[in-house]
Amino acid sequence: MLTAMILACALDPDGKEMCVVFASGYVSSTMKECVDDLILGSEFVEKNGWEIRSFECYDWIKKKGTAL
């Protein structure tokens, strides 16, 4: 049970850094599915002007992330 998560930042209209977490919205059953979600998500995030700072597949059973 894994969820793809991306930490991304951008500047708000006042020039201050604003960071958010983008998540796939569902749970993957394999690491390959989660990594595929990260690839799709990174394309979306970058196309919309965000800078990726970190990303991982969070394992809900182990309660920890897998930094890639």
Backbone as CSV, one residue per row, in Angstrom:
resi,resn,N_x,N_y,N_z,CA_x,CA_y,CA_z,C_x,C_y,C_z
1,MET,0.847,-1.177,0.000,0.000,0.000,0.000,0.891,1.240,0.000
2,LEU,1.065,1.828,-1.178,1.982,2.958,-1.355,1.260,4.141,-1.986
3,THR,1.672,5.340,-1.593,1.140,6.557,-2.206,2.302,7.413,-2.675
4,ALA,2.235,7.842,-3.940,3.244,8.734,-4.491,3.010,10.139,-3.956
5,MET,4.079,10.767,-3.422,3.977,12.127,-2.891,5.144,12.966,-3.393
6,ILE,4.832,14.205,-3.763,5.842,15.134,-4.262,5.756,16.426,-3.463
7,LEU,6.877,16.859,-2.897,6.968,18.157,-2.239,7.477,19.137,-3.282
8,ALA,6.707,20.201,-3.539,7.086,21.181,-4.559,6.862,22.593,-4.024
9,CYS,7.665,23.531,-4.536,7.587,24.916,-4.077,7.523,25.868,-5.271
10,ALA,6.955,27.036,-5.028,6.880,28.115,-6.016,6.773,29.423,-5.255
11,LEU,6.919,30.514,-5.969,6.773,31.826,-5.347,5.324,32.272,-5.455
12,ASP,4.782,32.810,-4.352,3.428,33.354,-4.393,3.483,34.760,-5.009
13,PRO,2.336,35.401,-5.225,2.333,36.731,-5.853,3.159,37.782,-5.111
14,ASP,3.391,37.591,-3.816,4.192,38.534,-3.035,5.684,38.189,-3.041
15,GLY,6.051,37.145,-3.754,7.447,36.748,-3.824,7.907,35.842,-2.705
16,LYS,6.984,35.372,-1.874,7.332,34.455,-0.783,7.212,33.015,-1.278
17,GLU,8.124,32.184,-0.769,8.086,30.782,-1.164,6.887,30.080,-0.524
18,MET,6.197,29.305,-1.336,5.047,28.540,-0.880,5.288,27.087,-1.295
19,CYS,5.185,26.169,-0.363,5.412,24.755,-0.657,4.159,23.944,-0.360
20,VAL,3.914,22.940,-1.187,2.763,22.058,-1.026,3.183,20.621,-1.328
21,VAL,2.351,19.693,-0.895,2.549,18.286,-1.216,1.469,17.870,-2.208
22,PHE,1.921,17.307,-3.310,1.012,16.723,-4.288,1.026,15.217,-4.062
23,ALA,-0.141,14.607,-3.999,-0.244,13.155,-3.812,-1.082,12.572,-4.940
24,SER,-0.838,11.318,-5.246,-1.519,10.676,-6.372,-3.031,10.555,-6.163
25,GLY,-3.464,10.535,-4.927,-4.899,10.439,-4.652,-5.416,9.020,-4.479
26,TYR,-4.558,8.060,-4.700,-4.972,6.678,-4.448,-3.771,5.851,-4.022
27,VAL,-4.001,4.617,-3.661,-2.959,3.744,-3.134,-2.535,2.743,-4.207
28,SER,-1.227,2.660,-4.435,-0.666,1.693,-5.383,-0.345,0.402,-4.641
29,SER,-0.421,-0.699,-5.368,-0.128,-1.980,-4.716,1.319,-2.416,-4.898
30,THR,2.038,-1.804,-5.846,3.443,-2.164,-6.062,4.299,-0.902,-6.149
31,MET,5.593,-1.078,-5.925,6.523,0.038,-6.039,6.559,0.548,-7.475
32,LYS,6.471,-0.346,-8.458,6.482,0.084,-9.859,5.318,1.015,-10.149
33,GLU,4.124,0.677,-9.685,2.961,1.552,-9.882,3.190,2.913,-9.226
34,CYS,3.765,2.911,-8.044,4.006,4.157,-7.327,5.031,5.012,-8.069
35,VAL,6.095,4.401,-8.554,7.108,5.143,-9.304,6.508,5.693,-10.592
36,ASP,5.656,4.919,-11.254,4.968,5.414,-12.449,4.123,6.644,-12.108
37,ASP,3.457,6.609,-10.961,2.676,7.762,-10.507,3.575,8.975,-10.258
38,LEU,4.758,8.736,-9.681,5.698,9.834,-9.446,6.138,10.472,-10.764
39,ILE,6.368,9.661,-11.771,6.782,10.184,-13.076,5.680,11.062,-13.665
40,LEU,4.446,10.561,-13.657,3.320,11.357,-14.167,3.126,12.620,-13.341
41,GLY,3.218,12.478,-12.032,3.024,13.618,-11.146,4.093,14.674,-11.322
42,SER,5.336,14.256,-11.516,6.415,15.233,-11.682,6.230,16.037,-12.961
43,GLU,5.753,15.385,-14.011,5.479,16.108,-15.255,4.398,17.165,-15.033
44,PHE,3.334,16.793,-14.346,2.245,17.726,-14.059,2.731,18.894,-13.207
45,VAL,3.455,18.593,-12.148,3.925,19.610,-11.209,4.831,20.623,-11.914
46,GLU,5.793,20.130,-12.676,6.732,21.024,-13.348,6.064,21.838,-14.449
47,LYS,5.127,21.248,-15.173,4.405,21.991,-16.222,3.580,23.132,-15.648
48,ASN,3.228,23.024,-14.375,2.410,24.052,-13.735,3.237,25.029,-12.893
49,GLY,4.543,25.079,-13.150,5.386,26.105,-12.551,5.946,25.820,-11.168
50,TRP,5.830,24.589,-10.693,6.353,24.233,-9.380,7.741,23.633,-9.532
51,GLU,8.580,23.822,-8.499,9.905,23.224,-8.458,9.871,22.060,-7.467
52,ILE,10.227,20.882,-7.939,10.207,19.702,-7.076,11.381,19.761,-6.109
53,ARG,11.075,19.589,-4.829,12.103,19.589,-3.788,12.403,18.182,-3.294
54,SER,11.370,17.332,-3.268,11.546,15.965,-2.791,10.370,15.127,-3.285
55,PHE,10.550,13.829,-3.286,9.464,12.930,-3.675,9.714,11.569,-3.041
56,GLU,8.648,10.832,-2.851,8.786,9.506,-2.261,7.515,8.699,-2.472
57,CYS,7.665,7.403,-2.250,6.519,6.501,-2.194,6.317,6.173,-0.718
58,TYR,5.219,6.637,-0.165,4.945,6.416,1.259,4.258,5.069,1.443
59,ASP,4.815,4.244,2.316,4.281,2.917,2.607,3.369,3.008,3.832
60,TRP,2.081,2.827,3.628,1.108,2.971,4.701,1.150,1.826,5.710
61,ILE,1.695,0.695,5.325,1.813,-0.428,6.262,3.014,-0.252,7.174
62,LYS,4.167,0.107,6.579,5.385,0.314,7.365,5.401,1.686,8.033
63,LYS,4.509,2.575,7.611,4.435,3.946,8.147,5.725,4.713,7.928
64,LYS,6.304,4.568,6.717,7.499,5.335,6.394,7.595,5.509,4.889
65,GLY,8.340,6.516,4.499,8.535,6.792,3.080,9.751,6.095,2.535
66,THR,9.752,5.946,1.224,10.898,5.392,0.523,11.418,6.469,-0.401
67,ALA,12.473,7.152,0.012,13.058,8.185,-0.818,13.711,7.514,-2.025
68,LEU,13.451,8.062,-3.185,13.987,7.459,-4.419,15.073,8.322,-5.016
